Amino acid sequence: MNARVLTLLIGLVWLGTAAAAPDPAVETEYAVETTSTATSIATASGALAARGCATCEGVFVTLTSDSKFYVGRTLVPFAEFKAIAGGTRSHSMTIYYRAADKIVTRVVVAVD
């Protein structure tokens, strides 16, 4: 009987330890919903102040060579993205970045 109780307790401790360990594959992402006129993206890499509005305080994030650019659901080269997002017409834009290091993972501009 004591061996069964001991085995049960060891199993519960093991399960508790396994459940408490963070999953290294899970990354938290944040997003800034903005417009192409409130936040301009000059280059495909470097620092960027992502703003929710023209008078809002910016969140400083970093674009890297791994950052992806989308027009709608289509992955496009930065030059094409810039041509659409950099025009005089305002487009809805969402900037996604990793919470841990503020590296931009993708930027999506909505098209009508």
The first five atom37 places (N, CA, C, CB, O) and aatype in JSON, in Angstrom:
{
  "aatype": [12, 2, 0, 1, 19, 10, 16, 10, 10, 9, 7, 10, 19, 17, 10, 7, 16, 0, 0, 0, 0, 14, 3, 14, 0, 19, 6, 16, 6, 18, 0, 19, 6, 16, 16, 15, 16, 0, 16, 15, 9, 0, 16, 0, 15, 7, 0, 10, 0, 0, 1, 7, 4, 0, 16, 4, 6, 7, 19, 13, 19, 16, 10, 16, 15, 3, 15, 11, 13, 18, 19, 7, 1, 16, 10, 19, 14, 13, 0, 6, 13, 11, 0, 9, 0, 7, 7, 16, 1, 15, 8, 15, 12, 16, 9, 18, 18, 1, 0, 0, 3, 11, 9, 19, 16, 1, 19, 19, 19, 0, 19, 3],
  "atom_mask": [
    [1, 1, 1, 1, 1],
    [1, 1, 1, 1, 1],
    [1, 1, 1, 1, 1],
    [1, 1, 1, 1, 1],
    [1, 1, 1, 1, 1],
    [1, 1, 1, 1, 1],
    [1, 1, 1, 1, 1],
    [1, 1, 1, 1, 1],
    [1, 1, 1, 1, 1],
    [1, 1, 1, 1, 1],
    [1, 1, 1, 0, 1],
    [1, 1, 1, 1, 1],
    [1, 1, 1, 1, 1],
    [1, 1, 1, 1, 1],
    [1, 1, 1, 1, 1],
    [1, 1, 1, 0, 1],
    [1, 1, 1, 1, 1],
    [1, 1, 1, 1, 1],
    [1, 1, 1, 1, 1],
    [1, 1, 1, 1, 1],
    [1, 1, 1, 1, 1],
    [1, 1, 1, 1, 1],
    [1, 1, 1, 1, 1],
    [1, 1, 1, 1, 1],
    [1, 1, 1, 1, 1],
    [1, 1, 1, 1, 1],
    [1, 1, 1, 1, 1],
    [1, 1, 1, 1, 1],
    [1, 1, 1, 1, 1],
    [1, 1, 1, 1, 1],
    [1, 1, 1, 1, 1],
    [1, 1, 1, 1, 1],
    [1, 1, 1, 1, 1],
    [1, 1, 1, 1, 1],
    [1, 1, 1, 1, 1],
    [1, 1, 1, 1, 1],
    [1, 1, 1, 1, 1],
    [1, 1, 1, 1, 1],
    [1, 1, 1, 1, 1],
    [1, 1, 1, 1, 1],
    [1, 1, 1, 1, 1],
    [1, 1, 1, 1, 1],
    [1, 1, 1, 1, 1],
    [1, 1, 1, 1, 1],
    [1, 1, 1, 1, 1],
    [1, 1, 1, 0, 1],
    [1, 1, 1, 1, 1],
    [1, 1, 1, 1, 1],
    [1, 1, 1, 1, 1],
    [1, 1, 1, 1, 1],
    [1, 1, 1, 1, 1],
    [1, 1, 1, 0, 1],
    [1, 1, 1, 1, 1],
    [1, 1, 1, 1, 1],
    [1, 1, 1, 1, 1],
    [1, 1, 1, 1, 1],
    [1, 1, 1, 1, 1],
    [1, 1, 1, 0, 1],
    [1, 1, 1, 1, 1],
    [1, 1, 1, 1, 1],
    [1, 1, 1, 1, 1],
    [1, 1, 1, 1, 1],
    [1, 1, 1, 1, 1],
    [1, 1, 1, 1, 1],
    [1, 1, 1, 1, 1],
    [1, 1, 1, 1, 1],
    [1, 1, 1, 1, 1],
    [1, 1, 1, 1, 1],
    [1, 1, 1, 1, 1],
    [1, 1, 1, 1, 1],
    [1, 1, 1, 1, 1],
    [1, 1, 1, 0, 1],
    [1, 1, 1, 1, 1],
    [1, 1, 1, 1, 1],
    [1, 1, 1, 1, 1],
    [1, 1, 1, 1, 1],
    [1, 1, 1, 1, 1],
    [1, 1, 1, 1, 1],
    [1, 1, 1, 1, 1],
    [1, 1, 1, 1, 1],
    [1, 1, 1, 1, 1],
    [1, 1, 1, 1, 1],
    [1, 1, 1, 1, 1],
    [1, 1, 1, 1, 1],
    [1, 1, 1, 1, 1],
    [1, 1, 1, 0, 1],
    [1, 1, 1, 0, 1],
    [1, 1, 1, 1, 1],
    [1, 1, 1, 1, 1],
    [1, 1, 1, 1, 1],
    [1, 1, 1, 1, 1],
    [1, 1, 1, 1, 1],
    [1, 1, 1, 1, 1],
    [1, 1, 1, 1, 1],
    [1, 1, 1, 1, 1],
    [1, 1, 1, 1, 1],
    [1, 1, 1, 1, 1],
    [1, 1, 1, 1, 1],
    [1, 1, 1, 1, 1],
    [1, 1, 1, 1, 1],
    [1, 1, 1, 1, 1],
    [1, 1, 1, 1, 1],
    [1, 1, 1, 1, 1],
    [1, 1, 1, 1, 1],
    [1, 1, 1, 1, 1],
    [1, 1, 1, 1, 1],
    [1, 1, 1, 1, 1],
    [1, 1, 1, 1, 1],
    [1, 1, 1, 1, 1],
    [1, 1, 1, 1, 1],
    [1, 1, 1, 1, 1],
    [1, 1, 1, 1, 1]
  ],
  "atom_positions": [
    [[0.82, -1.19, 0.0], [0.0, 0.0, 0.0], [0.87, 1.26, 0.0], [-0.93, 0.0, 1.2], [0.58, 2.2, -0.74]],
    [[1.9, 1.29, 0.81], [2.78, 2.46, 0.87], [3.49, 2.7, -0.45], [3.8, 2.29, 1.99], [3.74, 3.85, -0.82]],
    [[3.83, 1.63, -1.16], [4.5, 1.78, -2.44], [3.56, 2.43, -3.46], [5.0, 0.4, -2.96], [4.0, 3.23, -4.29]],
    [[2.3, 2.1, -3.4], [1.33, 2.71, -4.33], [1.15, 4.2, -4.03], [-0.03, 2.0, -4.24], [1.09, 5.01, -4.95]],
    [[1.08, 4.54, -2.77], [0.93, 5.95, -2.39], [2.17, 6.73, -2.81], [0.69, 6.08, -0.86], [2.06, 7.84, -3.34]],
    [[3.34, 6.17, -2.58], [4.59, 6.82, -2.96], [4.66, 7.0, -4.48], [5.79, 6.0, -2.47], [5.06, 8.06, -4.95]],
    [[4.28, 5.98, -5.23], [4.28, 6.07, -6.69], [3.3, 7.14, -7.16], [3.92, 4.71, -7.31], [3.61, 7.91, -8.07]],
    [[2.14, 7.2, -6.55], [1.14, 8.21, -6.89], [1.67, 9.61, -6.6], [-0.16, 7.96, -6.13], [1.51, 10.52, -7.42]],
    [[2.29, 9.8, -5.46], [2.83, 11.11, -5.1], [3.95, 11.53, -6.05], [3.35, 11.09, -3.66], [4.01, 12.69, -6.46]],
    [[4.82, 10.62, -6.39], [5.9, 10.93, -7.33], [5.31, 11.31, -8.69], [6.87, 9.72, -7.48], [5.78, 12.25, -9.33]],
    [[4.3, 10.59, -9.12], [3.65, 10.9, -10.39], [3.01, 12.28, -10.38], [0.0, 0.0, 0.0], [3.11, 13.01, -11.36]],
    [[2.36, 12.64, -9.28], [1.73, 13.96, -9.18], [2.77, 15.08, -9.16], [0.87, 14.03, -7.92], [2.58, 16.12, -9.78]],
    [[3.87, 14.86, -8.45], [4.95, 15.86, -8.43], [5.53, 16.02, -9.82], [6.06, 15.46, -7.43], [5.78, 17.14, -10.26]],
    [[5.73, 14.91, -10.52], [6.28, 14.97, -11.88], [5.34, 15.72, -12.82], [6.55, 13.56, -12.42], [5.79, 16.54, -13.62]],
    [[4.05, 15.45, -12.72], [3.07, 16.14, -13.57], [3.02, 17.63, -13.24], [1.68, 15.52, -13.39], [2.91, 18.46, -14.15]],
    [[3.1, 17.97, -11.98], [3.1, 19.37, -11.58], [4.32, 20.1, -12.11], [0.0, 0.0, 0.0], [4.21, 21.25, -12.54]],
    [[5.46, 19.47, -12.08], [6.69, 20.07, -12.59], [6.61, 20.24, -14.1], [7.92, 19.22, -12.22], [7.02, 21.28, -14.63]],
    [[6.11, 19.26, -14.8], [6.01, 19.33, -16.25], [5.01, 20.4, -16.68], [5.59, 17.96, -16.83], [5.23, 21.09, -17.68]],
    [[3.93, 20.56, -15.94], [2.92, 21.55, -16.29], [3.41, 22.97, -16.02], [1.64, 21.29, -15.51], [2.99, 23.9, -16.7]],
    [[4.29, 23.15, -15.05], [4.78, 24.47, -14.68], [5.87, 24.97, -15.62], [5.29, 24.46, -13.27], [6.11, 26.18, -15.69]],
    [[6.52, 24.09, -16.33], [7.61, 24.5, -17.22], [7.04, 25.24, -18.43], [8.45, 23.27, -17.68], [6.09, 24.76, -19.06]],
    [[7.61, 26.41, -18.78], [7.11, 27.14, -19.94], [7.45, 26.42, -21.24], [7.68, 28.55, -19.98], [8.46, 25.73, -21.33]],
    [[6.59, 26.58, -22.21], [6.8, 25.98, -23.52], [7.69, 26.91, -24.34], [5.44, 25.72, -24.25], [7.27, 28.02, -24.67]],
    [[8.91, 26.49, -24.67], [9.81, 27.39, -25.39], [9.36, 27.69, -26.82], [11.19, 26.8, -25.42], [9.87, 28.62, -27.43]],
    [[8.44, 26.92, -27.35], [7.98, 27.13, -28.72], [6.92, 28.23, -28.81], [7.44, 25.83, -29.29], [6.59, 28.68, -29.9]],
    [[6.38, 28.66, -27.67], [5.33, 29.66, -27.66], [5.94, 31.05, -27.52], [4.32, 29.39, -26.52], [6.68, 31.32, -26.57]],
    [[5.63, 31.93, -28.47], [6.09, 33.31, -28.41], [4.87, 34.21, -28.33], [6.97, 33.67, -29.64], [3.87, 33.99, -29.01]],
    [[4.96, 35.23, -27.49], [3.89, 36.2, -27.39], [4.13, 37.31, -28.39], [3.78, 36.75, -25.96], [5.23, 37.86, -28.46]],
    [[3.1, 37.64, -29.15], [3.18, 38.73, -30.1], [2.19, 39.81, -29.71], [2.9, 38.23, -31.54], [1.09, 39.53, -29.22]],
    [[2.6, 41.05, -29.93], [1.71, 42.19, -29.78], [1.47, 42.77, -31.17], [2.3, 43.26, -28.8], [2.2, 42.47, -32.11]],
    [[0.46, 43.61, -31.27], [0.17, 44.25, -32.55], [-0.21, 45.7, -32.31], [-0.96, 43.5, -33.3], [-0.82, 46.04, -31.29]],
    [[0.15, 46.55, -33.27], [-0.27, 47.94, -33.26], [-1.13, 48.14, -34.5], [0.95, 48.93, -33.24], [-0.67, 47.94, -35.62]],
    [[-2.38, 48.54, -34.28], [-3.26, 48.86, -35.4], [-3.08, 50.34, -35.68], [-4.77, 48.52, -35.08], [-3.25, 51.18, -34.8]],
    [[-2.74, 50.65, -36.91], [-2.41, 52.02, -37.27], [-2.85, 52.28, -38.7], [-0.91, 52.29, -37.11], [-3.6, 51.48, -39.28]],
    [[-2.41, 53.37, -39.26], [-2.66, 53.65, -40.67], [-1.33, 53.97, -41.33], [-3.66, 54.83, -40.85], [-0.34, 54.27, -40.66]],
    [[-1.31, 53.9, -42.63], [-0.08, 54.16, -43.36], [0.34, 55.62, -43.29], [-0.23, 53.74, -44.81], [1.49, 55.94, -43.55]],
    [[-0.58, 56.51, -42.94], [-0.21, 57.91, -42.78], [0.26, 58.22, -41.36], [-1.38, 58.8, -43.14], [1.04, 59.16, -41.17]],
    [[-0.19, 57.47, -40.36], [0.24, 57.69, -38.97], [1.61, 57.09, -38.71], [-0.78, 57.11, -38.0], [2.36, 57.62, -37.9]],
    [[1.94, 56.0, -39.37], [3.23, 55.33, -39.2], [3.8, 55.05, -40.58], [3.08, 54.0, -38.37], [3.25, 54.26, -41.35]],
    [[4.89, 55.71, -40.89], [5.52, 55.46, -42.19], [6.71, 54.52, -42.01], [5.96, 56.79, -42.86], [7.42, 54.59, -41.01]],
    [[6.9, 53.65, -42.97], [8.01, 52.7, -42.94], [8.95, 53.07, -44.08], [7.51, 51.21, -43.06], [8.65, 52.81, -45.25]],
    [[10.08, 53.67, -43.73], [10.99, 54.18, -44.74], [11.89, 53.1, -45.34], [11.85, 55.27, -44.15], [12.16, 53.1, -46.54]],
    [[12.34, 52.18, -44.5], [13.26, 51.13, -44.96], [12.79, 49.77, -44.49], [14.69, 51.4, -44.47], [11.97, 49.66, -43.58]],
    [[13.33, 48.72, -45.12], [12.92, 47.36, -44.78], [13.58, 46.86, -43.5], [13.26, 46.42, -45.91], [13.2, 45.81, -42.99]],
    [[14.56, 47.58, -42.97], [15.18, 47.19, -41.7], [15.56, 48.44, -40.93], [16.43, 46.29, -41.94], [15.82, 49.49, -41.52]],
    [[15.58, 48.32, -39.61], [15.91, 49.45, -38.76], [14.81, 49.73, -37.76], [0.0, 0.0, 0.0], [13.83, 48.99, -37.67]],
    [[14.98, 50.81, -36.99], [14.03, 51.17, -35.95], [12.8, 51.83, -36.55], [14.69, 52.1, -34.93], [12.85, 52.44, -37.62]],
    [[11.69, 51.71, -35.83], [10.42, 52.24, -36.29], [9.59, 52.59, -35.06], [9.67, 51.23, -37.22], [9.55, 51.82, -34.1]],
    [[8.93, 53.75, -35.1], [7.98, 54.12, -34.04], [6.58, 53.82, -34.56], [8.13, 55.63, -33.63], [6.04, 54.57, -35.38]],
    [[6.01, 52.74, -34.09], [4.65, 52.35, -34.51], [3.65, 53.11, -33.66], [4.43, 50.8, -34.37], [3.69, 53.05, -32.43]],
    [[2.75, 53.83, -34.31], [1.78, 54.67, -33.61], [0.36, 54.25, -33.96], [2.0, 56.15, -33.96], [0.05, 53.96, -35.11]],
    [[-0.51, 54.22, -32.95], [-1.9, 53.92, -33.18], [-2.65, 55.08, -33.82], [0.0, 0.0, 0.0], [-3.67, 54.89, -34.47]],
    [[-2.13, 56.32, -33.62], [-2.7, 57.51, -34.24], [-1.6, 58.56, -34.36], [-3.92, 58.05, -33.41], [-0.51, 58.37, -33.82]],
    [[-1.88, 59.64, -35.03], [-0.85, 60.65, -35.27], [-0.36, 61.31, -33.98], [-1.38, 61.71, -36.21], [0.79, 61.74, -33.91]],
    [[-1.21, 61.4, -32.97], [-0.8, 62.03, -31.71], [-0.47, 61.02, -30.61], [-1.89, 62.96, -31.23], [-0.09, 61.41, -29.51]],
    [[-0.6, 59.73, -30.9], [-0.31, 58.68, -29.91], [1.2, 58.5, -29.74], [-0.95, 57.35, -30.32], [1.98, 58.73, -30.67]],
    [[1.59, 58.09, -28.54], [2.99, 57.78, -28.3], [3.35, 56.51, -29.06], [3.28, 57.63, -26.79], [2.58, 55.55, -29.07]],
    [[4.51, 56.51, -29.67], [4.94, 55.37, -30.47], [5.53, 54.25, -29.66], [0.0, 0.0, 0.0], [6.1, 54.48, -28.59]],
    [[5.4, 53.04, -30.16], [6.08, 51.88, -29.62], [7.28, 51.65, -30.52], [5.13, 50.61, -29.54], [7.11, 51.43, -31.72]],
    [[8.48, 51.68, -29.96], [9.67, 51.52, -30.78], [9.95, 50.05, -31.01], [10.88, 52.2, -30.13], [10.18, 49.29, -30.07]],
    [[9.93, 49.66, -32.28], [10.14, 48.27, -32.69], [11.24, 48.26, -33.75], [8.82, 47.63, -33.24], [11.64, 49.31, -34.26]],
    [[11.72, 47.06, -34.08], [12.81, 46.93, -35.04], [12.41, 46.02, -36.19], [14.07, 46.4, -34.36], [11.94, 44.91, -35.99]],
    [[12.62, 46.52, -37.4], [12.44, 45.71, -38.6], [13.76, 45.02, -38.9], [11.97, 46.58, -39.82], [14.82, 45.63, -38.79]],
    [[13.7, 43.75, -39.29], [14.9, 43.01, -39.64], [14.71, 42.38, -41.02], [15.21, 41.91, -38.58], [13.67, 42.54, -41.65]],
    [[15.73, 41.69, -41.47], [15.62, 41.01, -42.76], [14.6, 39.87, -42.71], [16.98, 40.48, -43.19], [14.17, 39.38, -43.75]],
    [[14.22, 39.43, -41.51], [13.21, 38.38, -41.36], [11.78, 38.94, -41.32], [13.48, 37.58, -40.1], [10.83, 38.17, -41.37]],
    [[11.62, 40.26, -41.23], [10.29, 40.86, -41.2], [9.62, 40.64, -42.55], [10.38, 42.38, -40.87], [10.25, 40.76, -43.6]],
    [[8.34, 40.33, -42.51], [7.57, 40.05, -43.72], [6.58, 41.19, -43.96], [6.81, 38.69, -43.61], [6.1, 41.83, -43.02]],
    [[6.29, 41.44, -45.24], [5.38, 42.5, -45.63], [4.25, 41.91, -46.47], [6.12, 43.61, -46.41], [4.48, 41.18, -47.43]],
    [[3.02, 42.25, -46.08], [1.84, 41.71, -46.75], [0.95, 42.84, -47.23], [1.05, 40.78, -45.8], [0.79, 43.86, -46.56]],
    [[0.38, 42.65, -48.39], [-0.71, 43.49, -48.88], [-1.91, 42.58, -48.9], [-0.4, 44.12, -50.31], [-2.0, 41.66, -49.72]],
    [[-2.85, 42.83, -48.0], [-3.94, 41.88, -47.8], [-3.35, 40.59, -47.24], [0.0, 0.0, 0.0], [-2.66, 40.61, -46.23]],
    [[-3.61, 39.48, -47.91], [-3.05, 38.19, -47.48], [-1.86, 37.76, -48.31], [-4.11, 37.13, -47.54], [-1.35, 36.65, -48.15]],
    [[-1.4, 38.64, -49.21], [-0.33, 38.29, -50.13], [1.01, 38.8, -49.65], [-0.63, 38.84, -51.52], [1.18, 40.0, -49.4]],
    [[1.98, 37.9, -49.51], [3.34, 38.28, -49.16], [3.97, 38.98, -50.36], [4.19, 37.02, -48.73], [3.96, 38.45, -51.47]],
    [[4.52, 40.18, -50.13], [5.09, 40.96, -51.23], [6.49, 41.45, -50.84], [4.17, 42.16, -51.59], [6.81, 41.53, -49.66]],
    [[7.31, 41.78, -51.84], [8.61, 42.39, -51.53], [8.4, 43.78, -50.92], [9.49, 42.49, -52.81], [7.35, 44.4, -51.11]],
    [[9.4, 44.26, -50.19], [9.26, 45.55, -49.51], [8.97, 46.67, -50.49], [10.52, 45.86, -48.72], [8.16, 47.55, -50.19]],
    [[9.59, 46.68, -51.65], [9.39, 47.75, -52.63], [7.91, 47.85, -53.03], [10.26, 47.52, -53.88], [7.38, 48.96, -53.15]],
    [[7.26, 46.72, -53.24], [5.84, 46.73, -53.59], [4.99, 47.19, -52.42], [5.4, 45.33, -54.04], [4.04, 47.96, -52.6]],
    [[5.34, 46.72, -51.22], [4.63, 47.14, -50.02], [4.74, 48.66, -49.86], [5.2, 46.43, -48.77], [3.74, 49.33, -49.61]],
    [[5.94, 49.18, -50.01], [6.18, 50.62, -49.85], [5.41, 51.43, -50.87], [7.68, 50.93, -49.95], [4.89, 52.5, -50.55]],
    [[5.33, 50.94, -52.11], [4.59, 51.66, -53.15], [3.12, 51.81, -52.79], [4.74, 50.94, -54.49], [2.51, 52.84, -53.07]],
    [[2.54, 50.79, -52.19], [1.12, 50.83, -51.81], [0.93, 51.59, -50.51], [0.56, 49.4, -51.68], [0.07, 52.46, -50.43]],
    [[1.72, 51.27, -49.5], [1.55, 51.88, -48.18], [2.08, 53.31, -48.12], [2.23, 51.04, -47.12], [1.65, 54.1, -47.28]],
    [[3.02, 53.65, -49.0], [3.63, 54.97, -48.95], [2.93, 56.04, -49.75], [0.0, 0.0, 0.0], [3.39, 57.18, -49.8]],
    [[1.82, 55.71, -50.36], [1.08, 56.69, -51.16], [0.39, 57.72, -50.28], [0.0, 0.0, 0.0], [0.47, 57.66, -49.05]],
    [[-0.3, 58.65, -50.92], [-0.99, 59.71, -50.18], [-2.29, 59.21, -49.56], [-1.28, 60.88, -51.09], [-2.8, 59.81, -48.61]],
    [[-2.82, 58.13, -50.07], [-4.06, 57.56, -49.53], [-3.75, 56.76, -48.27], [-4.75, 56.67, -50.58], [-2.78, 56.01, -48.23]],
    [[-4.56, 56.93, -47.26], [-4.36, 56.22, -46.0], [-4.92, 54.8, -46.08], [-5.02, 56.99, -44.83], [-6.05, 54.59, -46.52]],
    [[-4.12, 53.83, -45.65], [-4.53, 52.43, -45.59], [-4.42, 51.94, -44.15], [-3.65, 51.55, -46.54], [-3.53, 52.36, -43.41]],
    [[-5.33, 51.05, -43.75], [-5.21, 50.41, -42.44], [-3.98, 49.51, -42.46], [-6.49, 49.59, -42.08], [-3.73, 48.8, -43.43]],
    [[-3.21, 49.54, -41.37], [-1.98, 48.77, -41.3], [-1.86, 48.18, -39.9], [-0.74, 49.64, -41.65], [-2.16, 48.85, -38.91]],
    [[-1.43, 46.94, -39.83], [-1.18, 46.29, -38.55], [0.26, 45.83, -38.51], [-2.15, 45.08, -38.33], [0.74, 45.16, -39.42]],
    [[0.95, 46.21, -37.43], [2.36, 45.86, -37.24], [2.42, 44.84, -36.09], [3.25, 47.13, -36.93], [2.05, 45.15, -34.96]],
    [[2.88, 43.63, -36.39], [3.0, 42.57, -35.4], [4.46, 42.46, -34.96], [2.49, 41.21, -35.97], [5.36, 42.45, -35.8]],
    [[4.68, 42.38, -33.65], [6.05, 42.25, -33.15], [6.09, 41.34, -31.94], [6.62, 43.64, -32.8], [5.12, 41.2, -31.19]],
    [[7.28, 40.72, -31.75], [7.47, 39.82, -30.61], [7.59, 40.66, -29.34], [8.74, 38.92, -30.81], [8.29, 41.67, -29.31]],
    [[6.91, 40.22, -28.3], [6.92, 40.96, -27.04], [8.29, 40.93, -26.37], [5.87, 40.39, -26.09], [8.69, 41.9, -25.73]],
    [[8.99, 39.83, -26.51], [10.26, 39.66, -25.8], [11.34, 40.62, -26.25], [10.76, 38.26, -25.96], [12.09, 41.15, -25.43]],
    [[11.44, 40.87, -27.57], [12.54, 41.69, -28.07], [12.1, 42.82, -29.0], [13.53, 40.82, -28.79], [12.94, 43.53, -29.55]],
    [[10.78, 42.99, -29.19], [10.22, 44.04, -30.03], [10.72, 44.0, -31.47], [10.52, 45.38, -29.43], [10.93, 45.03, -32.1]],
    [[10.93, 42.78, -31.98], [11.3, 42.58, -33.38], [10.02, 42.38, -34.19], [12.26, 41.35, -33.54], [9.17, 41.56, -33.83]],
    [[9.88, 43.13, -35.27], [8.69, 43.04, -36.12], [8.72, 41.71, -36.88], [8.61, 44.24, -37.11], [9.71, 41.38, -37.53]],
    [[7.63, 40.96, -36.78], [7.53, 39.7, -37.52], [6.86, 39.91, -38.87], [6.75, 38.66, -36.7], [7.24, 39.3, -39.86]],
    [[5.84, 40.79, -38.9], [5.16, 41.06, -40.15], [4.4, 42.38, -40.06], [4.21, 39.92, -40.53], [4.01, 42.82, -38.98]],
    [[4.21, 42.98, -41.23], [3.42, 44.19, -41.36], [2.38, 43.91, -42.44], [4.31, 45.45, -41.7], [2.72, 43.46, -43.54]],
    [[1.13, 44.18, -42.12], [0.03, 43.9, -43.05], [-0.7, 45.2, -43.34], [-0.96, 42.84, -42.46], [-1.14, 45.89, -42.43]],
    [[-0.81, 45.53, -44.61], [-1.59, 46.69, -45.03], [-2.86, 46.17, -45.71], [-0.77, 47.63, -45.99], [-2.81, 45.28, -46.55]],
    [[-3.98, 46.75, -45.32], [-5.27, 46.33, -45.89], [-5.51, 47.06, -47.2], [-6.44, 46.59, -44.89], [-5.18, 48.24, -47.34]],
    [[-6.09, 46.36, -48.14], [-6.44, 46.96, -49.42], [-7.95, 46.84, -49.6], [-5.67, 46.29, -50.6], [-8.57, 45.87, -49.15]],
    [[-8.51, 47.81, -50.27], [-9.97, 47.82, -50.48], [-10.36, 47.01, -51.68], [-10.49, 49.25, -50.65], [-11.54, 46.91, -52.0]]
  ]
}
